[in-house]
Amino acid sequence: MTTEKKAGAAQPALRITLKRSPIGTPYKHRLVLRGLGLRKLNATVSRPATDQVKGMIAKVGYLLEVSPQ
């Protein structure tokens, strides 16, 4: 199975900021935050707007602030 990327098709990016503490959240939600690259409060990362990233945001969206870049 191979994955093909379309040449020249730049994906829009999302700015994701961790706004609430993950203390007291389920362990899997903390793993999702790690997968997004968010470790500290008010940390901001830029990620492509893929279905995988959107699914991760949907799972822990109550802790995040998301804006288009």
Contacts in CASP RR format, 6 or more apart in sequence:
PFRMAT RR
TARGET T0000
AUTHOR 0000-0000-0000
METHOD contacts of the structure
MODEL  1
MTTEKKAGAAQPALRITLKRSPIGTPYKHRLVLRGLGLRKLNATVSRPAT
DQVKGMIAKVGYLLEVSPQ
11 48 0 8 1.000
11 49 0 8 1.000
11 50 0 8 1.000
12 48 0 8 1.000
12 49 0 8 1.000
12 68 0 8 1.000
12 69 0 8 1.000
13 46 0 8 1.000
13 47 0 8 1.000
13 48 0 8 1.000
13 49 0 8 1.000
13 68 0 8 1.000
13 69 0 8 1.000
14 46 0 8 1.000
14 47 0 8 1.000
14 48 0 8 1.000
14 49 0 8 1.000
14 53 0 8 1.000
14 57 0 8 1.000
14 66 0 8 1.000
14 67 0 8 1.000
14 68 0 8 1.000
14 69 0 8 1.000
15 44 0 8 1.000
15 45 0 8 1.000
15 46 0 8 1.000
15 66 0 8 1.000
15 67 0 8 1.000
15 68 0 8 1.000
15 69 0 8 1.000
16 36 0 8 1.000
16 38 0 8 1.000
16 44 0 8 1.000
16 45 0 8 1.000
16 46 0 8 1.000
16 47 0 8 1.000
16 57 0 8 1.000
16 64 0 8 1.000
16 65 0 8 1.000
16 66 0 8 1.000
17 42 0 8 1.000
17 43 0 8 1.000
17 44 0 8 1.000
17 64 0 8 1.000
17 65 0 8 1.000
17 66 0 8 1.000
18 33 0 8 1.000
18 38 0 8 1.000
18 40 0 8 1.000
18 41 0 8 1.000
18 42 0 8 1.000
18 43 0 8 1.000
18 63 0 8 1.000
18 64 0 8 1.000
19 41 0 8 1.000
19 42 0 8 1.000
19 63 0 8 1.000
19 64 0 8 1.000
19 65 0 8 1.000
20 41 0 8 1.000
20 62 0 8 1.000
20 63 0 8 1.000
20 64 0 8 1.000
21 41 0 8 1.000
21 63 0 8 1.000
22 29 0 8 1.000
22 30 0 8 1.000
22 33 0 8 1.000
22 60 0 8 1.000
22 63 0 8 1.000
25 60 0 8 1.000
25 63 0 8 1.000
29 59 0 8 1.000
29 60 0 8 1.000
29 63 0 8 1.000
32 56 0 8 1.000
32 59 0 8 1.000
32 60 0 8 1.000
33 39 0 8 1.000
33 60 0 8 1.000
33 63 0 8 1.000
35 56 0 8 1.000
36 45 0 8 1.000
36 47 0 8 1.000
36 53 0 8 1.000
36 56 0 8 1.000
36 57 0 8 1.000
36 60 0 8 1.000
37 43 0 8 1.000
37 45 0 8 1.000
38 45 0 8 1.000
38 64 0 8 1.000
46 69 0 8 1.000
47 53 0 8 1.000
49 68 0 8 1.000
57 64 0 8 1.000
57 66 0 8 1.000
END
